[in-house]
Amino acid sequence: MKHRSKRYNKCAEMVPADKEFSLEEAAELVKKLPSTKFTQTVALSFRLGVDPKKSDQMVRGTCPLPHGSGKSVKVVVFAQGNAADAARAAGAEEVGFEDLIAKVKAGFVGFDVAIATPAAMTEVRKLGKQLGPRGLMPNPKTGTVTDDTAGAVKAVKAGRADFKLDKNGNVAAAIGKAGFEPKQLAENGAALIETLLRARPASAKGKFIHSITLAATMTPPIKIDLSKYVKSVA
């Protein structure tokens, strides 16, 4: 049996296991739970009615958060020429092509997001061993393969939630920090739910979203009432 701290047990006493909350109520509640010595990340988790073993039922995407993520994001961009210059001007921490590829191959991992131009992807794809396990391979579906490198860098820096279906049919994504106001967390969460609904695979049948929970890094999950935020989960 997993040992829980006194702080976690106190949180559990404040979260009714049999009650569902609106997103606003859940955001208010998570703010009232006993805090930690570090700033916790707040995330939404979803249990979806899709088959993760089927490639045509993959759920993946990115959602711009109205109030940002609260996280400082380090960005590298694989590009040359004007696209590279634009990325530097937009605030990317590292920009390059052959030199940056060599640096990553040598073990450089000091970044959170990788962006590449379509032309650069021929070589960047060879970094599968370095980028793949960390989920950092640029992908058109997340807006990280583009010629508009400046726009991509700015979007990532502004704060967004990236989500991808795991092997158990679940999706989880951060929507902010515990220091956010409840309204900010609720609005970021609503944006994520709407984006996830739009990402429903055409081949998915039956109920799409089975459950939603909100939790901070070190708190028990708070159940969200689906009826208010998902007009049709079928």
URJO-V366822 format. One record per backbone hydrogen bond with DSSP energy under -0.5 kcal/mol. NH is the residue of the N-H (numbers start at 0). CO is the residue of the C=O. E is the energy in kcal/mol with one decimal. If there is no record, write none. Layout:
NH_CO_E / NH_CO_E
//
This chain:
8_4_-2.5 / 9_5_-2.0 / 10_6_-2.1 / 11_7_-2.6 / 12_8_-1.6 / 13_9_-0.9 / 13_10_-0.9 / 14_10_-0.6 / 14_11_-0.9 / 15_13_-0.6 / 18_15_-1.2 / 20_222_-2.7 / 25_21_-2.6 / 26_22_-2.2 / 27_23_-2.0 / 28_24_-2.5 / 29_25_-2.7 / 30_26_-1.1 / 31_27_-0.8 / 31_28_-1.1 / 32_28_-0.9 / 39_37_-0.7 / 41_175_-2.9 / 42_214_-2.9 / 43_172_-2.4 / 44_212_-2.6 / 45_170_-3.5 / 46_210_-2.0 / 47_45_-0.6 / 47_168_-2.3 / 48_207_-3.1 / 49_47_-1.0 / 51_49_-0.8 / 53_50_-2.0 / 54_52_-0.6 / 56_53_-1.9 / 57_54_-1.1 / 59_57_-0.5 / 60_162_-2.2 / 62_160_-2.5 / 64_158_-1.8 / 65_63_-0.5 / 67_64_-1.9 / 72_70_-0.7 / 74_72_-0.5 / 75_112_-2.3 / 76_93_-2.4 / 77_114_-3.1 / 78_76_-0.9 / 78_95_-1.7 / 82_79_-1.0 / 83_79_-0.7 / 84_80_-2.1 / 85_81_-2.5 / 86_82_-1.8 / 87_83_-2.1 / 88_84_-2.3 / 89_85_-1.6 / 90_86_-0.6 / 90_87_-1.2 / 91_86_-2.2 / 92_74_-1.4 / 93_74_-1.6 / 95_76_-2.2 / 100_96_-2.8 / 101_97_-2.2 / 102_98_-1.7 / 103_99_-2.3 / 104_100_-2.4 / 105_101_-1.6 / 106_103_-1.6 / 107_102_-2.1 / 110_108_-1.8 / 111_73_-2.9 / 112_73_-1.8 / 114_75_-2.5 / 115_143_-2.6 / 116_77_-1.8 / 119_116_-0.5 / 120_116_-1.1 / 120_117_-0.5 / 121_118_-0.6 / 122_119_-1.1 / 123_119_-2.2 / 124_120_-2.5 / 125_122_-1.4 / 126_123_-2.4 / 127_124_-1.0 / 129_126_-0.6 / 130_126_-3.3 / 131_126_-0.5 / 131_127_-1.8 / 132_127_-0.5 / 133_130_-0.5 / 134_131_-2.0 / 135_130_-2.7 / 141_138_-1.3 / 142_139_-1.3 / 143_138_-1.9 / 144_138_-0.5 / 145_115_-1.9 / 145_143_-0.5 / 148_146_-1.8 / 151_147_-2.1 / 152_148_-2.5 / 153_149_-2.4 / 154_150_-2.2 / 155_151_-2.3 / 156_152_-2.6 / 157_153_-2.0 / 158_154_-1.0 / 160_62_-2.8 / 161_159_-0.5 / 162_60_-2.5 / 164_58_-2.5 / 165_169_-2.6 / 168_165_-1.9 / 170_45_-2.2 / 172_43_-2.2 / 174_41_-3.2 / 175_41_-0.9 / 177_39_-2.7 / 179_176_-2.1 / 183_180_-0.5 / 184_180_-2.1 / 185_181_-2.6 / 186_182_-2.4 / 187_183_-2.4 / 188_184_-2.5 / 189_185_-2.5 / 190_186_-1.8 / 191_187_-1.8 / 192_188_-2.4 / 193_189_-2.2 / 194_190_-2.1 / 195_191_-2.6 / 196_192_-2.2 / 197_193_-1.6 / 198_194_-1.0 / 198_195_-0.6 / 199_196_-1.3 / 202_55_-0.5 / 203_200_-1.4 / 207_232_-3.6 / 208_232_-0.5 / 209_46_-3.0 / 209_207_-0.6 / 210_46_-1.2 / 212_44_-2.3 / 213_221_-2.4 / 214_42_-2.1 / 216_40_-0.9 / 218_215_-1.5 / 221_213_-2.8 / 222_220_-0.5 / 223_211_-2.7 / 224_20_-3.0 / 225_223_-0.6 / 227_224_-0.6 / 228_224_-0.5 / 228_225_-0.7 / 229_225_-2.6 / 230_228_-0.6
//
